[in-house]
Amino acid sequence: MTAEITIMNKEAIVLAADSAVTFPNYTGSKIFQTANKIFTLSKYSPVGIMVYNNPNFMSVPWETIIKLYRKKLGNKNFPKLRDYANDFIKFIIKNKKVASEHVQEAYFINNASDYVLGLRDTILKVVENEIKAKKPISSKQIIDTADSIIKSMNDLWKKFERNKFIPKSQPSKFLEKYSKQIENVIDSIFERFPLAKKQKELIKKSIGDLFTKFIPGFYPDYSGIVIAGFGEEEIFPSQVSLLMVGLIEDCLNFSEDSRRSSSINYELRASITPFAQNEMVYTFMEGVNPSYNNMIENDIRKLYNKLYGIVISNIKIQNKKETKDSSEKLKKIVIKEAEEYIDNLKAYRRSNFVDPIINVLVALPKNELAIMAETLINLTCFKRKISMEEETVGGPIDVAIISKGDGFIWIKRKHYFKSDLNPGFFNNYFRE
Amino acid sequence: MVSNKNKKIYSSIDEVEKDYFPKLFDKKKEKEKKQNNEEERLGFVGLFLKNMNNKISQT
């Protein structure tokens, strides 16, 4: 895991990241504290890139992909930062080195299998709960349960839009290409279960959606990518946050994390955005731990609901219709009051904790921004260090400042080699 | 269990798995068997020590 942050104001954007990388295995996990997560996206323009969560894409390290792109980009620049993001996406789609045929097939089969396994296990879990809850269950009920779960999943996919970079000929093209493999996956996982032809078709359709649409939280091994800096025409910094899943044929499954993509302008004058493990930054900014805050908000809703129940059970109105009307009216009032109270708490945090920090950030010189970013990452590392949890955040902290005039400047950067032993590296750096 | 296939009644998840997902059922049983064998092999004292070792910090 990772702790990363970007802090920006009108002058500059700062990127900071820890160096921990976790490799899970059957006996637990191994953590190294030497990973690089921040890179320059261009050697000539003020643009950087940061990686979190999965350090690989289609089994290729992001560092390699980024450096291949940087080489291809050369001294070309774009008017807007978003153009760099779009160009980077196109590079990944078009570059055959990034995802070989063999890796694409493995990616397809692994993900399709996981999806079908998930369906089967959900069906079994629902059936098990039914049996545990009340009574024995008939074959027909089991088949109906499976049918309703398969349909619900299909309906869920319908709510999501296809990725705009995916050609219209997909997913039918790759579904046809891998039709045998899909049949095998479904047959081997559903074994003797009597799946109707229609159900099988729905599962295949969902598999197609799995690779062409993006449902947040559906892909635990996604990679987070943050592209930050300035386009040639831009005078204020901005950042584009992307969540990348995988590539099959010309279908790159990814989504933009719009909550974390932002640009500095005359209204938004400063911002702090944490990525991956962000609870300490949240606590610093909002004055309260996020899970504690969630608990408070949920408890407020529960408490108001409980009070509503107590009031309703104690009201004695003879007329049934009148009772129903009053009950519904009261419920609406209670929900509104609870939400208003939660909003008041949010507003209090905003005006007493968040805004004062943002107001200082607006005027903070760029070197101070770097100190702040490093301190916030350090705080997350320290919290991990003194807890009984694994130190999934730690190691040296890399910090870079990107400003319009000075470009990409490293404030802190770990090197795996000594610069005086490797003059060739520095001499060749700008040689394309 | 009632024998008519379409109207078969299941009173445990094991029965469902055995009928519809026999390979999954076999795997599950195999896993359970392995676990039981380990417990049998370690015995009460062995299991106690294993659990203790999981709780004691080691260098």
Interface residues (C-beta under 8 A of the other chain):
Chain A: R120 L124 V127 E128 I131 P136 I137 S138 S139 K140 I142 F190 E191 R192 F193
Chain B: K5 N6 K7 K8 I9 Y10 S11 S12 I13 V16 E17 D19 Y20 F21 P22 K23 L24
